[in-house]
Amino acid sequence: MYRDHTKVVQIGDRKIGGGNPILIQSMTNTRTEDIEGTVKQILALEAAGCEIIRCTVPTIEAARAVKEIKKQIHIPLVADIHFDYKMAIAAMENGADKIRINPGNIGGKEKIKAVVDTAKERNIPIRVGVNSGSLEKELVKKYGGVTAEGLVESALDKVKIIEDLGYDNLVISIKSSDVMMCVKAHEILARETRYPLHVGITEAGTLYSGNIKSAVGLGIILYQGIGDTIRVSLTGDPVEEIKSAKRILKTLNLRKGGVEVVSCPTCGRTQIDLIGLANQVETMVQEFPLDIKVAVMGCVVNGPGEAKEADIGIAGGKGEGLLIKKGEIIRKVPEDQLLSVLRQELENWK
Protein backbone atom coordinates (compact mmCIF):
# COMPACT_ATOMS: atom_id res chain seq x y z
CA MET A 1 0.00 0.00 0.00
CA TYR A 2 1.42 3.36 -1.07
CA ARG A 3 0.86 5.25 2.19
CA ASP A 4 2.74 2.60 4.19
CA HIS A 5 5.92 3.44 2.28
CA THR A 6 5.78 7.22 2.13
CA LYS A 7 8.44 9.33 3.80
CA VAL A 8 7.68 10.15 7.44
CA VAL A 9 7.28 13.89 8.00
CA GLN A 10 6.96 15.55 11.40
CA ILE A 11 4.47 18.43 11.62
CA GLY A 12 4.57 19.92 15.08
CA ASP A 13 3.93 17.02 17.43
CA ARG A 14 2.26 14.88 14.72
CA LYS A 15 3.77 12.48 12.21
CA ILE A 16 2.39 11.70 8.79
CA GLY A 17 3.50 9.22 6.16
CA GLY A 18 5.10 5.82 6.66
CA GLY A 19 1.82 4.20 7.62
CA ASN A 20 0.96 6.72 10.34
CA PRO A 21 -2.78 7.46 10.69
CA ILE A 22 -4.32 9.70 8.05
CA LEU A 23 -4.80 13.10 9.65
CA ILE A 24 -7.71 15.48 9.09
CA GLN A 25 -7.01 19.07 8.12
CA SER A 26 -9.09 22.18 7.67
CA MET A 27 -8.43 25.85 6.99
CA THR A 28 -9.63 28.88 8.91
CA ASN A 29 -11.79 31.41 7.09
CA THR A 30 -11.15 34.20 9.59
CA ARG A 31 -8.64 36.97 9.07
CA THR A 32 -5.48 35.54 10.62
CA GLU A 33 -4.67 39.00 11.97
CA ASP A 34 -7.82 38.62 14.11
CA ILE A 35 -6.14 36.49 16.75
CA GLU A 36 -9.19 36.10 19.00
CA GLY A 37 -11.53 35.14 16.16
CA THR A 38 -9.01 32.76 14.61
CA VAL A 39 -8.27 31.02 17.90
CA LYS A 40 -11.99 30.66 18.61
CA GLN A 41 -12.52 28.97 15.25
CA ILE A 42 -9.51 26.68 15.64
CA LEU A 43 -10.64 25.55 19.10
CA ALA A 44 -14.07 24.71 17.66
CA LEU A 45 -12.37 22.74 14.89
CA GLU A 46 -10.20 20.92 17.43
CA ALA A 47 -13.32 19.94 19.38
CA ALA A 48 -14.83 18.54 16.15
CA GLY A 49 -11.71 16.44 15.47
CA CYS A 50 -9.41 18.63 13.36
CA GLU A 51 -5.78 17.50 13.67
CA ILE A 52 -3.89 20.05 11.53
CA ILE A 53 -5.03 23.60 10.80
CA ARG A 54 -3.98 25.88 7.95
CA CYS A 55 -4.17 29.68 8.13
CA THR A 56 -3.56 32.16 5.35
CA VAL A 57 -0.59 34.50 5.87
CA PRO A 58 -0.94 37.36 3.35
CA THR A 59 0.53 40.12 5.55
CA ILE A 60 3.30 40.63 8.08
CA GLU A 61 0.60 41.20 10.72
CA ALA A 62 -0.80 37.75 9.95
CA ALA A 63 2.68 36.23 10.20
CA ARG A 64 3.19 37.82 13.61
CA ALA A 65 -0.25 36.63 14.71
CA VAL A 66 0.90 33.04 14.18
CA LYS A 67 3.03 33.27 17.34
CA GLU A 68 0.08 34.34 19.51
CA ILE A 69 -2.35 31.89 17.91
CA LYS A 70 0.06 29.01 18.52
CA LYS A 71 0.08 29.75 22.25
CA GLN A 72 -3.66 29.16 22.48
CA ILE A 73 -4.24 26.09 20.29
CA HIS A 74 -3.25 22.43 20.55
CA ILE A 75 -2.73 21.24 16.98
CA PRO A 76 -0.03 21.98 14.38
CA LEU A 77 -0.46 25.17 12.35
CA VAL A 78 0.35 25.41 8.65
CA ALA A 79 0.98 28.82 7.11
CA ASP A 80 -0.51 29.24 3.64
CA ILE A 81 1.65 31.51 1.46
CA HIS A 82 0.85 33.08 -1.91
CA PHE A 83 3.28 35.20 -3.91
CA ASP A 84 5.35 36.86 -1.13
CA TYR A 85 8.31 34.76 -0.02
CA LYS A 86 8.90 37.14 2.91
CA MET A 87 5.62 35.96 4.44
CA ALA A 88 6.85 32.36 4.37
CA ILE A 89 10.03 33.33 6.21
CA ALA A 90 8.14 35.47 8.73
CA ALA A 91 5.59 32.72 9.39
CA MET A 92 8.35 30.22 10.15
CA GLU A 93 10.12 32.72 12.37
CA ASN A 94 6.86 33.07 14.30
CA GLY A 95 6.43 29.36 14.87
CA ALA A 96 4.52 27.89 11.92
CA ASP A 97 4.80 24.09 12.03
CA LYS A 98 4.67 23.79 8.24
CA ILE A 99 4.35 26.14 5.28
CA ARG A 100 2.39 25.66 2.09
CA ILE A 101 3.86 27.28 -1.01
CA ASN A 102 3.83 27.00 -4.76
CA PRO A 103 7.49 27.68 -5.66
CA GLY A 104 6.30 28.86 -9.04
CA ASN A 105 4.55 31.94 -7.72
CA ILE A 106 6.79 33.27 -4.94
CA GLY A 107 9.57 34.62 -7.14
CA GLY A 108 12.89 33.54 -8.60
CA LYS A 109 15.41 31.01 -7.39
CA GLU A 110 17.00 33.32 -4.83
CA LYS A 111 13.67 33.94 -3.13
CA ILE A 112 12.86 30.22 -3.11
CA LYS A 113 16.33 29.55 -1.67
CA ALA A 114 15.73 32.05 1.12
CA VAL A 115 12.53 30.22 2.08
CA VAL A 116 14.16 26.79 1.87
CA ASP A 117 17.16 27.95 3.92
CA THR A 118 14.88 29.12 6.72
CA ALA A 119 12.92 25.87 6.62
CA LYS A 120 16.17 23.90 6.66
CA GLU A 121 17.48 25.80 9.69
CA ARG A 122 14.31 25.04 11.64
CA ASN A 123 13.52 21.64 10.06
CA ILE A 124 10.08 22.88 9.05
CA PRO A 125 8.25 20.83 6.40
CA ILE A 126 7.21 22.47 3.15
CA ARG A 127 4.01 21.45 1.44
CA VAL A 128 4.37 21.96 -2.28
CA GLY A 129 0.90 22.76 -3.55
CA VAL A 130 -0.22 22.75 -7.19
CA ASN A 131 -3.77 23.63 -8.23
CA SER A 132 -5.40 22.98 -11.59
CA GLY A 133 -6.48 26.61 -11.70
CA SER A 134 -2.88 27.84 -11.69
CA LEU A 135 -1.22 25.30 -13.98
CA GLU A 136 1.58 26.87 -16.03
CA LYS A 137 0.71 27.95 -19.57
CA GLU A 138 3.47 25.85 -21.11
CA LEU A 139 2.08 22.69 -19.48
CA VAL A 140 -1.45 23.56 -20.56
CA LYS A 141 -0.12 23.91 -24.11
CA LYS A 142 1.99 20.74 -23.87
CA TYR A 143 -0.94 18.55 -22.80
CA GLY A 144 -3.66 20.35 -24.75
CA GLY A 145 -5.40 21.67 -21.65
CA VAL A 146 -5.40 21.15 -17.91
CA THR A 147 -4.74 17.43 -17.38
CA ALA A 148 -3.74 15.00 -14.65
CA GLU A 149 -0.40 14.50 -16.37
CA GLY A 150 0.22 18.24 -16.41
CA LEU A 151 -0.59 18.58 -12.71
CA VAL A 152 1.84 15.82 -11.81
CA GLU A 153 4.62 17.24 -13.99
CA SER A 154 4.10 20.67 -12.45
CA ALA A 155 4.25 19.29 -8.90
CA LEU A 156 7.35 17.22 -9.52
CA ASP A 157 9.07 20.18 -11.20
CA LYS A 158 8.45 22.25 -8.05
CA VAL A 159 9.66 19.45 -5.81
CA LYS A 160 12.87 19.18 -7.81
CA ILE A 161 13.55 22.90 -7.34
CA ILE A 162 13.55 22.37 -3.57
CA GLU A 163 15.43 19.07 -3.73
CA ASP A 164 18.14 20.77 -5.77
CA LEU A 165 18.52 23.22 -2.88
CA GLY A 166 19.29 20.28 -0.61
CA TYR A 167 15.96 19.87 1.16
CA ASP A 168 13.53 16.97 1.13
CA ASN A 169 11.30 17.55 4.17
CA LEU A 170 8.34 17.79 1.83
CA VAL A 171 4.65 17.04 1.43
CA ILE A 172 2.90 17.28 -1.96
CA SER A 173 -0.64 18.29 -2.80
CA ILE A 174 -2.19 18.37 -6.25
CA LYS A 175 -5.77 19.51 -6.35
CA SER A 176 -8.50 19.96 -8.91
CA SER A 177 -12.22 20.59 -8.78
CA ASP A 178 -12.55 17.91 -11.46
CA VAL A 179 -12.98 14.75 -9.41
CA MET A 180 -11.79 12.18 -11.94
CA MET A 181 -8.84 14.33 -13.03
CA CYS A 182 -7.84 14.57 -9.38
CA VAL A 183 -8.13 10.80 -8.97
CA LYS A 184 -5.99 10.13 -12.04
CA ALA A 185 -3.37 12.68 -10.97
CA HIS A 186 -2.97 10.99 -7.60
CA GLU A 187 -2.68 7.58 -9.20
CA ILE A 188 0.14 8.86 -11.43
CA LEU A 189 1.87 10.79 -8.64
CA ALA A 190 1.81 7.80 -6.28
CA ARG A 191 3.89 5.90 -8.83
CA GLU A 192 6.38 8.74 -9.23
CA THR A 193 7.22 9.78 -5.67
CA ARG A 194 7.43 8.60 -2.07
CA TYR A 195 6.63 11.91 -0.42
CA PRO A 196 3.47 11.95 1.71
CA LEU A 197 0.44 13.36 -0.08
CA HIS A 198 -2.20 15.77 1.16
CA VAL A 199 -5.44 14.91 -0.62
CA GLY A 200 -8.53 16.95 -1.34
CA ILE A 201 -10.96 18.00 -4.04
CA THR A 202 -10.50 21.75 -4.29
CA GLU A 203 -13.39 24.18 -4.73
CA ALA A 204 -15.72 21.24 -4.18
CA GLY A 205 -18.71 23.48 -3.52
CA THR A 206 -21.49 23.81 -0.98
CA LEU A 207 -22.30 21.44 1.85
CA TYR A 208 -24.46 19.38 -0.50
CA SER A 209 -22.45 19.17 -3.71
CA GLY A 210 -19.08 19.51 -2.00
CA ASN A 211 -19.72 16.55 0.24
CA ILE A 212 -20.73 14.36 -2.68
CA LYS A 213 -17.71 15.33 -4.80
CA SER A 214 -15.33 14.94 -1.87
CA ALA A 215 -16.76 11.60 -0.79
CA VAL A 216 -16.46 10.20 -4.32
CA GLY A 217 -13.00 11.60 -5.04
CA LEU A 218 -11.43 11.00 -1.64
CA GLY A 219 -13.10 7.60 -1.43
CA ILE A 220 -11.52 6.39 -4.66
CA ILE A 221 -8.09 7.83 -3.82
CA LEU A 222 -7.96 6.65 -0.21
CA TYR A 223 -9.27 3.20 -1.09
CA GLN A 224 -6.21 2.72 -3.32
CA GLY A 225 -3.93 3.35 -0.34
CA ILE A 226 -3.06 6.90 -1.43
CA GLY A 227 -3.16 9.88 0.91
CA ASP A 228 -1.59 10.79 4.26
CA THR A 229 -3.65 13.85 5.19
CA ILE A 230 -7.04 14.97 3.88
CA ARG A 231 -9.21 18.03 3.69
CA VAL A 232 -12.85 18.15 2.64
CA SER A 233 -13.18 21.62 1.09
CA LEU A 234 -16.66 23.03 1.62
CA THR A 235 -18.20 26.47 1.14
CA GLY A 236 -19.49 26.86 4.67
CA ASP A 237 -18.58 26.33 8.31
CA PRO A 238 -15.21 24.54 8.42
CA VAL A 239 -16.51 22.37 11.28
CA GLU A 240 -18.64 20.62 8.64
CA GLU A 241 -15.42 19.71 6.80
CA ILE A 242 -14.21 17.82 9.86
CA LYS A 243 -17.48 15.94 10.29
CA SER A 244 -17.40 14.87 6.66
CA ALA A 245 -13.73 13.87 6.72
CA LYS A 246 -14.28 11.72 9.80
CA ARG A 247 -17.22 10.00 8.19
CA ILE A 248 -15.30 9.31 4.97
CA LEU A 249 -12.40 7.75 6.88
CA LYS A 250 -14.71 5.69 9.07
CA THR A 251 -16.72 4.47 6.08
CA LEU A 252 -13.49 3.23 4.47
CA ASN A 253 -12.45 1.55 7.75
CA LEU A 254 -9.45 3.85 7.90
CA ARG A 255 -10.43 5.20 11.29
CA LYS A 256 -12.01 3.69 14.36
CA GLY A 257 -14.07 5.40 17.02
CA GLY A 258 -17.08 7.64 16.92
CA VAL A 259 -20.72 6.64 16.92
CA GLU A 260 -22.05 5.63 13.51
CA VAL A 261 -25.72 6.41 12.94
CA VAL A 262 -27.74 4.35 10.46
CA SER A 263 -31.35 5.19 9.70
CA CYS A 264 -34.04 3.96 7.35
CA PRO A 265 -35.09 6.12 4.37
CA THR A 266 -38.75 6.29 5.57
CA CYS A 267 -41.77 4.90 3.77
CA GLY A 268 -45.55 5.01 3.93
CA ARG A 269 -45.49 3.06 7.20
CA THR A 270 -43.59 5.80 9.00
CA GLN A 271 -45.78 7.50 11.59
CA ILE A 272 -43.21 9.68 13.37
CA ASP A 273 -40.96 12.54 12.35
CA LEU A 274 -38.10 10.16 11.56
CA ILE A 275 -36.08 12.73 9.63
CA GLY A 276 -36.13 15.12 12.58
CA LEU A 277 -35.37 12.32 15.05
CA ALA A 278 -32.47 10.96 13.01
CA ASN A 279 -30.93 14.43 12.74
CA GLN A 280 -31.29 14.93 16.50
CA VAL A 281 -29.63 11.59 17.16
CA GLU A 282 -26.76 12.34 14.78
CA THR A 283 -26.09 15.62 16.59
CA MET A 284 -26.41 14.09 20.05
CA VAL A 285 -24.06 11.14 19.50
CA GLN A 286 -21.15 13.44 18.73
CA GLU A 287 -20.84 13.96 22.50
CA PHE A 288 -19.99 10.31 23.10
CA PRO A 289 -16.50 8.82 22.49
CA LEU A 290 -17.90 5.40 21.67
CA ASP A 291 -17.11 3.04 18.80
CA ILE A 292 -20.62 1.68 18.25
CA LYS A 293 -23.41 1.70 15.69
CA VAL A 294 -26.77 3.32 16.50
CA ALA A 295 -29.88 2.64 14.41
CA VAL A 296 -32.85 4.98 14.06
CA MET A 297 -35.83 3.26 12.46
CA GLY A 298 -39.28 4.55 11.59
CA CYS A 299 -41.27 1.34 11.81
CA VAL A 300 -41.88 -0.91 14.82
CA VAL A 301 -42.74 -3.78 12.46
CA ASN A 302 -39.44 -4.02 10.54
CA GLY A 303 -37.33 -1.87 12.85
CA PRO A 304 -35.92 -4.64 15.07
CA GLY A 305 -34.87 -6.74 12.08
CA GLU A 306 -33.37 -3.82 10.18
CA ALA A 307 -31.48 -2.68 13.28
CA LYS A 308 -30.04 -6.10 14.16
CA GLU A 309 -26.53 -5.18 13.01
CA ALA A 310 -26.50 -2.08 15.24
CA ASP A 311 -25.35 -2.15 18.85
CA ILE A 312 -28.34 -0.14 19.94
CA GLY A 313 -31.35 1.34 18.19
CA ILE A 314 -34.72 2.97 18.49
CA ALA A 315 -37.75 2.37 16.29
CA GLY A 316 -40.68 4.76 16.34
CA GLY A 317 -44.38 4.11 15.96
CA LYS A 318 -47.50 6.16 16.54
CA GLY A 319 -47.41 7.26 20.16
CA GLU A 320 -44.73 4.78 21.19
CA GLY A 321 -41.52 3.18 20.06
CA LEU A 322 -39.01 0.48 20.86
CA LEU A 323 -35.55 0.37 22.41
CA ILE A 324 -33.51 -2.31 20.62
CA LYS A 325 -30.15 -3.90 21.42
CA LYS A 326 -28.46 -6.25 18.95
CA GLY A 327 -31.79 -6.81 17.20
CA GLU A 328 -33.63 -7.70 20.40
CA ILE A 329 -36.49 -5.58 21.73
CA ILE A 330 -35.62 -4.39 25.24
CA ARG A 331 -38.73 -2.39 26.05
CA LYS A 332 -41.43 -0.10 24.75
CA VAL A 333 -40.88 3.64 25.11
CA PRO A 334 -43.29 6.58 24.76
CA GLU A 335 -42.64 8.31 21.43
CA ASP A 336 -41.64 11.59 23.03
CA GLN A 337 -39.03 9.84 25.21
CA LEU A 338 -37.16 7.96 22.50
CA LEU A 339 -34.32 10.49 22.30
CA SER A 340 -33.87 10.83 26.06
CA VAL A 341 -33.93 7.05 26.57
CA LEU A 342 -31.29 6.63 23.87
CA ARG A 343 -29.14 9.30 25.52
CA GLN A 344 -29.42 7.52 28.86
CA GLU A 345 -28.36 4.25 27.28
CA LEU A 346 -25.33 5.90 25.67
CA GLU A 347 -24.34 7.57 28.94
CA ASN A 348 -24.36 4.18 30.65
CA TRP A 349 -22.78 2.25 27.76
CA LYS A 350 -19.93 -0.08 28.65
C-alpha positions, 0 to 999 in steps of 0.5 A: 500500500502506497501510504505505508511506504511514504516518507515520514514527515513531522508536523509539530507534534504529529507524524504523517506518512510511513503508515501513520494514521491519516490526519484530518485538516481544515483551513480557517476562514477568519482573518489571521490578523484577528487572533481572538476570532481565529483562535476561537474557530480553531478551538471549535475545529479541534473539538470537532476532530481537526488534527492540523489547521492551515491559516492564510498569511498574506501580511506581516501582521498575519505572520506575527499573529501566528506566534500568539495563535500558537500559544492558544491552540493544541494542533499543528499550524500550517501557514498558507503563502501566496506570492510573497516569499517574505511571508513564508520566512516570517511565518516560520520565524513566528512558529509555523509548524509547516508552510504551504507554497507554490514555488512557481509563484513566490519569485525567482530562485534566490527567493525560493532559496531564502525560504528553503534555507529558513525551513532547513534551519528550523527543520520545518516541512514544506508542502508543495501545492499545485492547483489545476487553476494555476497550472503553467501555460506551457504545461497547458499547451503541452498537454492540450489543456489542464490534465492530470499528467500536467498537474503531476509534472508541475508538482514534480518540477516544483519538488525538484527545485527544492530538492536541488537546494538540498531539502527533502522535508516535503509534502505534496498536494495536487488539487483539482475541482474535477474529481476524476482528473484529481483521482488520475493525478494521484494515481500517477503521482503515487507511482512517481514519488514517495513523499506523503500526499495531502489529498482533497478536491479543491473548490468542491462546492457547498455542503451538498455538492461539496460533500458528494464530490469529496466523498467520491474523489477521496473515497476512490483515492484513499481506497487505493492506499493513497493519501496521508492527510485529507481536507474536505473543502466546503463552502461553509462552516469549516466544522462541517469539513471535519465531520465529513472527513471523519465519516469518509475515513470511518466508512473506508475503515481507515479510522475507528471510534465515533458513533455511527448512525444508520437510519431507514429512508422512511416509507408510507409506514412511517408515523413519526418525524423520523427525519427530525429524530435521526438528525437529533440523534446524529447531533447528540451522539457526537458527544460520546467517544464510543465506537458503536453503531446506532440505528434509528428506524421509523417502523416498529414492524421491521425496525428490530430486524433492520437494526439487528446489526446495530449495537443499539437502536430505536424504532418509532411508531405512533405514540410509542416506540421500541428500544432495541439492542443487537436486534432484540427488543428491550422495552417499549418507550413513549414516542416523546421519550425515544431520544432521552432514553437513547441518551441515557443508554449511551451515557451508561454504555460499557 
